[in-house]
Amino acid sequence: MKIINGIYGNGDELAIETNNGIFRVSSLAKAAASTRHISMDSLLTEGREALDELRSWIERAQRSGVEPDGSPKAWLSPVASPGKIICVGLNYRPHVEESGLELPKTPVLFSKFTTSLVGQGATVSAPIGAREFDYEAELVAVIGQTCSKVNEDDALDYVLGYCNGNDLSARDLQFRTAQWLLGKACDGFGPMGPYLVTSDEVPDPTHLSIEGRRNGIVVQQANTADMIFSVPYLISYISQFMTLTPGDVIFTGTPDGVILGYPESQREWLRSGETFTVAIEGLGELITHIG
């Protein structure tokens, strides 16, 4: 299931993208003669029960010939207010090499904040004074069940779904100190979307093609199989130290091809008017405009 969080009318609402178009959840409920309201919070707290009900609403609406509602006026991050946004650095060997850093022995973790999150089609600008604006195409996992000290073999059972992410970075801020936070957690620096694809439609997140395109030109191309630390390993590892709760977001790292990896004389940082697209197998395409 492809779950959209967007603006319809005067507020935000969930919608579902199907082969027959995009349907607002409120329209699906009406077609099913249900007074129940299903929000992202409902999905995160109720999990499979809420998803199963949504599926039954979709089937009933399609049997009844309900017309799709179309795209929202604005696309929001699929998860608007996660408790934690955990990011993984240096998780593809070629990216470590192009960055001139040592291969990590354990996952390198840092964070973003909810003010970093934006959705499909958002325009994001670097802060005033930051000139070294870079992109990072990434697979994002969204946690669907509380997990603490989980085994790697069971880790994927705790995932609600996956989406594209762009770990936008201001490199001159990132390396101003030994802590990366300032260059990673600025407003808008965590585009996600266009929708959340539930885990039942992504049976193996460890083998997905991933691509980043700058103004339509491919600049990053890899497969999540190339990760140093796999998605289940990351979930298990993180959960040993902090409890992951429904809605928590994990950016799993970027492949090589970022601007920082070019020789210094060849680095052309992102500029206003450009676009960057993240396209991961089965997860659609996330487009971000650079302001």
C-alpha positions as CSV (number, residue, x, y, z in Angstrom):
1,M,0.0,0.0,0.0
2,K,1.3,3.5,-0.9
3,I,0.3,5.9,1.8
4,I,0.3,9.7,1.1
5,N,0.3,12.4,3.7
6,G,-0.9,15.6,2.0
7,I,-3.0,18.8,2.1
8,Y,-6.6,18.5,0.9
9,G,-9.0,21.3,1.5
10,N,-7.9,23.2,4.6
11,G,-5.9,20.5,6.3
12,D,-3.7,17.5,6.1
13,E,-5.1,14.0,5.4
14,L,-4.0,10.6,4.4
15,A,-4.6,9.3,0.9
16,I,-3.8,6.0,-0.8
17,E,-2.3,5.7,-4.3
18,T,-3.7,2.7,-6.2
19,N,-3.6,1.5,-9.8
20,N,-6.8,3.4,-10.3
21,G,-5.6,6.7,-8.9
22,I,-5.3,8.5,-5.6
23,F,-8.1,8.2,-3.0
24,R,-8.5,10.3,0.1
25,V,-9.0,8.1,3.2
26,S,-12.1,10.1,4.1
27,S,-13.6,9.2,0.7
28,L,-12.8,5.6,1.2
29,A,-14.4,5.6,4.6
30,K,-17.5,7.3,3.2
31,A,-17.8,4.7,0.4
32,A,-17.5,2.0,3.1
33,A,-20.2,3.7,5.2
34,S,-17.7,3.9,8.1
35,T,-17.5,6.8,10.6
36,R,-14.1,5.7,11.6
37,H,-11.2,8.2,11.1
38,I,-7.9,6.6,10.2
39,S,-4.8,8.8,10.5
40,M,-1.1,8.2,10.4
41,D,-1.3,8.0,14.2
42,S,-3.9,5.2,13.8
43,L,-1.6,3.3,11.5
44,L,1.3,3.7,13.9
45,T,-0.6,2.7,17.0
46,E,-2.9,0.0,15.5
47,G,-0.6,-1.4,12.8
48,R,-2.0,-4.3,10.8
49,E,-5.6,-3.9,12.1
50,A,-5.8,-0.4,10.6
51,L,-4.0,-1.4,7.4
52,D,-6.4,-4.3,6.9
53,E,-9.4,-2.0,7.3
54,L,-8.0,0.4,4.8
55,R,-7.5,-2.4,2.3
56,S,-11.2,-3.4,2.8
57,W,-12.3,0.2,2.2
58,I,-10.2,0.3,-1.0
59,E,-11.8,-2.9,-2.3
60,R,-15.3,-1.7,-1.6
61,A,-14.7,1.7,-3.1
62,Q,-13.3,0.2,-6.3
63,R,-16.3,-2.2,-6.5
64,S,-18.6,0.7,-6.1
65,G,-16.9,2.7,-8.9
66,V,-15.9,5.6,-6.6
67,E,-13.9,8.2,-8.5
68,P,-10.3,9.0,-7.3
69,D,-9.7,12.3,-5.6
70,G,-6.4,13.1,-7.3
71,S,-3.1,14.4,-5.9
72,P,-3.1,16.6,-2.8
73,K,-2.5,20.4,-3.1
74,A,0.8,19.9,-1.3
75,W,2.7,16.7,-0.4
76,L,3.9,16.4,3.2
77,S,6.5,14.0,4.7
78,P,4.8,10.6,5.0
79,V,5.5,10.8,8.8
80,A,5.2,14.4,10.0
81,S,6.3,14.1,13.6
82,P,8.5,11.1,14.3
83,G,9.8,10.8,17.8
84,K,13.3,10.1,16.5
85,I,15.0,10.7,13.1
86,I,18.2,8.6,13.1
87,C,20.6,8.9,10.2
88,V,23.4,6.6,9.2
89,G,26.6,8.0,7.8
90,L,29.3,6.2,5.7
91,N,27.3,3.1,5.0
92,Y,28.4,2.3,1.4
93,R,32.1,1.5,0.9
94,P,32.6,3.6,-2.3
95,H,31.1,6.6,-0.5
96,V,33.5,6.2,2.4
97,E,36.4,6.0,0.0
98,E,35.2,9.1,-2.0
99,S,34.9,11.0,1.3
100,G,38.5,10.2,2.3
101,L,37.4,8.7,5.6
102,E,38.1,5.5,7.4
103,L,35.8,2.5,6.9
104,P,33.6,2.4,10.0
105,K,33.7,-0.7,12.3
106,T,30.2,0.1,13.7
107,P,27.4,2.3,12.3
108,V,28.0,6.0,12.4
109,L,24.8,7.6,13.7
110,F,23.6,11.2,13.8
111,S,20.2,12.8,13.9
112,K,17.8,15.3,12.3
113,F,14.7,16.9,13.7
114,T,11.1,17.2,12.7
115,T,11.8,20.7,11.3
116,S,14.1,18.9,8.8
117,L,11.2,17.0,7.2
118,V,9.5,18.1,4.0
119,G,7.6,16.1,1.4
120,Q,7.5,15.6,-2.4
121,G,8.1,18.7,-4.5
122,A,9.3,20.9,-1.6
123,T,11.7,23.7,-2.2
124,V,14.7,23.7,0.1
125,S,17.4,26.3,0.5
126,A,20.7,26.2,2.3
127,P,21.0,28.5,5.3
128,I,22.4,32.0,4.7
129,G,26.2,31.8,4.6
130,A,26.3,28.1,3.7
131,R,27.6,27.5,0.2
132,E,28.5,23.8,0.0
133,F,25.0,22.4,-0.5
134,D,25.0,18.6,-1.2
135,Y,22.6,15.8,-1.9
136,E,22.4,12.2,-0.6
137,A,19.9,9.7,-2.0
138,E,18.9,7.2,0.7
139,L,16.4,4.4,1.6
140,V,14.3,5.4,4.7
141,A,12.7,2.9,7.0
142,V,9.8,3.8,9.2
143,I,9.3,1.8,12.4
144,G,5.8,0.4,13.0
145,Q,6.2,-1.4,16.4
146,T,8.0,-0.7,19.6
147,C,11.3,-2.6,19.5
148,S,14.1,-2.8,22.0
149,K,17.1,-5.1,21.8
150,V,15.7,-7.0,18.8
151,N,17.6,-9.7,16.9
152,E,18.7,-9.0,13.4
153,D,16.7,-11.9,12.1
154,D,13.5,-10.4,13.5
155,A,14.3,-6.7,12.9
156,L,12.3,-6.2,9.7
157,D,9.1,-7.4,11.4
158,Y,9.1,-4.0,13.2
159,V,9.0,-1.9,10.1
160,L,5.8,-0.3,8.9
161,G,7.2,0.7,5.5
162,Y,9.8,2.4,3.4
163,C,10.3,5.5,1.3
164,N,12.8,7.6,-0.5
165,G,14.9,10.1,1.5
166,N,17.3,12.9,0.7
167,D,19.9,13.6,3.4
168,L,20.6,17.1,2.3
169,S,23.8,18.4,3.8
170,A,25.7,21.7,4.1
171,R,29.2,20.5,4.0
172,D,30.8,23.7,5.2
173,L,28.6,23.6,8.3
174,Q,28.9,19.8,8.7
175,F,32.7,19.9,9.1
176,R,32.9,23.1,11.0
177,T,33.3,20.9,14.1
178,A,33.7,17.2,14.8
179,Q,29.9,16.9,15.3
180,W,28.0,16.7,12.0
181,L,24.6,17.9,13.4
182,L,24.7,21.5,12.2
183,G,25.2,20.6,8.6
184,K,22.7,17.9,8.6
185,A,19.7,19.0,10.6
186,C,18.8,22.4,9.1
187,D,15.2,23.2,8.2
188,G,14.1,21.1,5.2
189,F,17.2,19.0,5.1
190,G,15.2,15.7,5.3
191,P,12.9,15.4,2.3
192,M,10.9,12.1,2.4
193,G,8.3,10.6,0.0
194,P,6.5,10.8,-2.2
195,Y,4.6,8.2,-0.2
196,L,5.2,5.4,2.4
197,V,5.2,1.9,0.9
198,T,4.1,-0.6,3.4
199,S,6.6,-3.4,4.2
200,D,4.4,-6.1,2.7
201,E,5.2,-4.6,-0.7
202,V,8.9,-4.4,0.0
203,P,9.8,-8.0,0.9
204,D,13.6,-7.5,0.7
205,P,14.9,-3.9,1.4
206,T,18.4,-5.3,1.3
207,H,18.2,-5.7,-2.5
208,L,16.8,-2.5,-4.0
209,S,18.2,-0.4,-6.8
210,I,18.8,3.2,-5.7
211,E,19.4,6.2,-7.9
212,G,20.0,9.9,-7.5
213,R,19.5,12.4,-10.4
214,R,20.6,16.0,-10.5
215,N,18.5,17.9,-13.0
216,G,17.6,14.5,-14.6
217,I,21.2,13.3,-14.9
218,V,22.1,10.2,-12.9
219,V,24.8,11.0,-10.4
220,Q,24.3,8.2,-7.8
221,Q,23.5,4.6,-8.7
222,A,23.8,1.6,-6.5
223,N,21.9,-1.2,-4.7
224,T,21.1,-1.4,-1.1
225,A,22.9,-4.8,-1.2
226,D,26.1,-2.7,-1.2
227,M,25.4,-1.3,2.3
228,I,28.1,-2.0,4.9
229,F,25.5,-2.4,7.5
230,S,22.2,-3.8,6.3
231,V,18.7,-2.5,7.2
232,P,18.0,-5.3,9.6
233,Y,21.4,-5.0,11.2
234,L,20.9,-1.2,11.7
235,I,17.5,-1.7,13.3
236,S,18.9,-4.4,15.6
237,Y,22.0,-2.3,16.4
238,I,20.2,0.9,17.2
239,S,17.6,-0.9,19.3
240,Q,20.3,-2.2,21.6
241,F,20.9,1.3,22.8
242,M,17.6,3.1,22.4
243,T,14.0,1.9,22.2
244,L,12.5,2.5,18.7
245,T,8.9,3.5,18.8
246,P,6.2,3.6,16.1
247,G,6.9,6.4,13.6
248,D,10.6,6.6,14.3
249,V,12.6,7.2,11.0
250,I,15.9,5.8,10.0
251,F,17.8,7.2,7.0
252,T,20.1,4.3,6.1
253,G,23.0,6.0,4.3
254,T,23.9,7.1,0.8
255,P,26.0,5.6,-2.0
256,D,28.9,7.3,-3.7
257,G,28.4,10.1,-6.2
258,V,27.9,13.0,-3.8
259,I,29.4,16.4,-4.6
260,L,31.8,16.1,-1.7
261,G,33.4,13.1,-3.3
262,Y,34.6,15.0,-6.4
263,P,38.1,16.5,-6.4
264,E,37.9,20.0,-4.8
265,S,38.4,21.8,-8.1
266,Q,35.4,19.9,-9.7
267,R,32.8,20.4,-7.0
268,E,29.8,22.2,-8.2
269,W,27.5,22.6,-5.2
270,L,23.7,22.6,-5.5
271,R,22.4,26.0,-6.8
272,S,19.0,27.7,-6.8
273,G,16.8,26.5,-9.6
274,E,18.1,22.9,-9.6
275,T,16.2,19.7,-8.8
276,F,17.3,16.5,-7.2
277,T,15.4,13.2,-7.6
278,V,15.7,10.1,-5.5
279,A,14.3,6.9,-7.1
280,I,14.4,3.6,-5.3
281,E,13.0,0.4,-6.7
282,G,9.3,0.2,-5.9
283,L,9.2,3.4,-4.0
284,G,8.4,6.0,-6.7
285,E,10.4,9.2,-7.1
286,L,11.1,11.9,-4.6
287,I,11.7,15.3,-6.2
288,T,13.2,18.2,-4.3
289,H,13.6,21.7,-5.7
290,I,16.6,23.8,-4.6
291,G,15.8,27.3,-3.7
